[in-house]
Amino acid sequence: MTEWTVLRERMLVNPAVRAEYDALADEFALVEELIKARAHSGLTQEEIARRMGTTQSVVARLESGKSMPSTRTLKKYAEATGTRLVIRFEPAA
């Protein structure tokens, strides 16, 4: 296990931390998908930024989850990585 994984597991034992972490699950999932798309494309953040017409720091913020992107930005990111943006609603569990 990586140090981050070990630290996360230790912290998630705390019910308050777990509740906050779970509340951010959608944001974490989005960040994970962004990073997977870039990794699959084999491009750097700088290359993605150039294709999107923005800066590397904007791409870094998107991938860090520090900003909630618009669907327009997500579509640009998808096009830059050679992927297709798909948004759907699923029944609540």
Secondary structure, 3 states (H helix, E strand, C coil): CCHHHHHHHHHCCCHHHHHHHHHCHHHHHHHHHHHHHHHHHCCCHHHHHHHHCCCHHHHHHHHHCCCCCCHHHHHHHHHHHCCCCCCCCCCCC
